[in-house]
């Protein structure tokens, strides 16, 4: 039915995906995911798990998260209510964009999806109340492989649209290591994942 508009970004293999949206006075219809359309667009990934989070307030900051080693995941992210600034960081040693980040507005109104490959740390801050955030993964969550980097790490200089003392975050995310601390045992090597 629908075709995808796929936009490449400056970060390798990161793509913004915009499905066709059919709207009228009742609302809209879209195929949020079609394996055939994605494969026709050159995105051949077997997604095996869907995740859903709700953030009830603007200013919720989650991340930056990743799964280590064999448990590394590719994610296909979208927002179905509200809006976020979604941020990803290339954490693959030797990559031409290592330690670089980009931020993307994902919202219910723009219908954009973000393809985040293995080897990227991921996080977001909610720009509105009541954000329903959905993402597909090509691997199952593995608690033992869970990793993260501090969202306020100075080495990355991420331009979050919120003061850190006002961010609503978990104790776990507030205690994540800086990028320099993470680099000491970084499991991601460019070309291996």
Residue pairs with C-beta under 8 A, 6 or more apart in sequence:
1 20
1 31
1 34
2 19
2 20
2 22
2 30
2 31
2 34
2 37
3 20
3 37
3 40
4 17
4 18
4 19
4 20
4 37
4 38
4 40
4 41
5 17
5 18
5 19
6 15
6 16
6 17
6 18
6 41
6 42
6 43
7 15
7 16
7 17
7 18
8 14
8 15
9 15
9 16
9 102
10 97
10 100
10 102
11 88
11 90
11 97
11 100
11 102
11 120
12 90
12 95
12 96
12 97
12 117
13 115
13 117
14 88
14 102
14 114
14 115
14 116
14 117
14 120
15 43
15 114
15 115
16 104
16 112
16 113
16 114
16 115
17 38
17 41
17 43
17 76
17 112
17 113
17 114
17 115
18 110
18 111
18 112
18 113
19 30
19 31
19 32
19 37
19 111
19 113
20 30
20 31
21 28
21 29
21 30
21 111
22 28
22 29
22 30
23 29
30 111
31 37
32 78
32 113
33 47
33 76
33 136
38 44
38 45
43 115
45 74
45 76
45 115
45 138
46 138
47 76
47 136
47 137
47 138
48 137
48 138
48 139
48 140
49 136
49 137
49 139
49 140
49 141
50 134
50 135
50 136
50 137
51 134
51 135
51 136
51 137
51 141
52 132
52 133
52 134
53 62
53 132
53 133
54 130
54 131
54 132
54 133
55 62
55 82
55 126
55 130
55 131
55 133
56 129
56 130
57 126
57 129
57 168
58 126
58 127
58 128
58 129
59 125
59 126
59 162
59 166
59 167
59 168
60 125
60 126
60 131
60 167
60 168
60 169
61 123
61 124
61 125
61 126
61 151
61 160
61 162
61 167
61 168
61 169
61 173
62 123
62 124
62 125
62 169
62 170
62 173
63 87
63 121
63 122
63 123
63 124
63 148
63 151
63 173
64 87
64 89
64 121
64 122
64 123
64 148
64 149
64 150
64 151
64 176
65 121
65 122
65 123
65 146
65 147
65 148
66 72
66 73
66 91
66 119
66 120
66 121
66 122
66 147
66 148
67 73
67 139
67 141
67 142
67 145
67 146
67 147
68 145
68 146
68 147
68 187
69 145
69 187
70 145
71 139
71 140
71 141
71 142
71 144
71 145
72 118
72 119
72 139
72 145
72 188
72 193
73 118
73 137
73 138
73 139
73 141
74 115
74 116
74 117
74 118
74 137
74 138
74 139
75 114
75 115
75 116
75 122
75 135
75 136
75 137
76 113
76 114
76 115
76 116
76 135
76 136
77 86
77 106
77 113
77 114
77 115
77 116
77 122
77 133
77 134
77 135
78 106
78 111
78 112
78 113
78 114
78 133
78 134
78 135
79 106
79 107
79 108
79 131
79 132
79 133
79 134
80 108
80 132
80 133
80 134
81 108
81 130
81 131
81 132
82 107
82 108
82 126
82 127
82 128
82 129
82 130
82 131
82 132
83 105
83 106
83 107
83 108
83 109
83 126
83 127
83 128
83 131
84 105
84 106
84 107
84 124
84 125
84 126
84 127
84 131
84 133
85 103
85 104
85 105
85 124
85 125
85 127
85 160
85 161
86 103
86 104
86 105
86 106
86 114
86 122
86 123
86 124
87 101
87 102
87 103
87 104
87 122
87 123
87 124
87 125
87 151
87 158
87 160
88 101
88 102
88 114
88 116
88 120
88 121
88 122
88 123
89 99
89 100
89 101
89 120
89 121
89 122
89 149
89 156
89 158
89 179
90 97
90 98
90 99
90 100
90 101
90 119
90 120
91 98
91 99
91 119
91 120
91 121
91 149
91 182
91 186
91 188
92 98
92 119
92 120
92 188
92 189
92 190
92 193
93 186
93 188
93 189
93 190
94 189
94 190
94 191
95 119
95 190
98 190
99 155
99 156
99 179
101 156
101 158
103 158
103 159
104 112
104 114
105 112
105 127
106 112
106 113
106 114
106 124
107 127
116 122
117 193
118 188
118 193
119 188
119 190
119 193
121 147
121 148
121 149
123 151
123 173
124 133
125 160
125 161
125 162
125 167
127 161
147 182
147 187
148 172
148 173
148 176
148 177
149 156
149 176
149 177
149 178
149 179
149 182
150 173
150 176
150 177
150 178
150 179
151 158
151 160
151 164
151 167
151 169
151 173
151 176
152 160
152 164
153 177
153 178
153 179
153 180
154 178
155 178
155 179
155 180
156 179
160 167
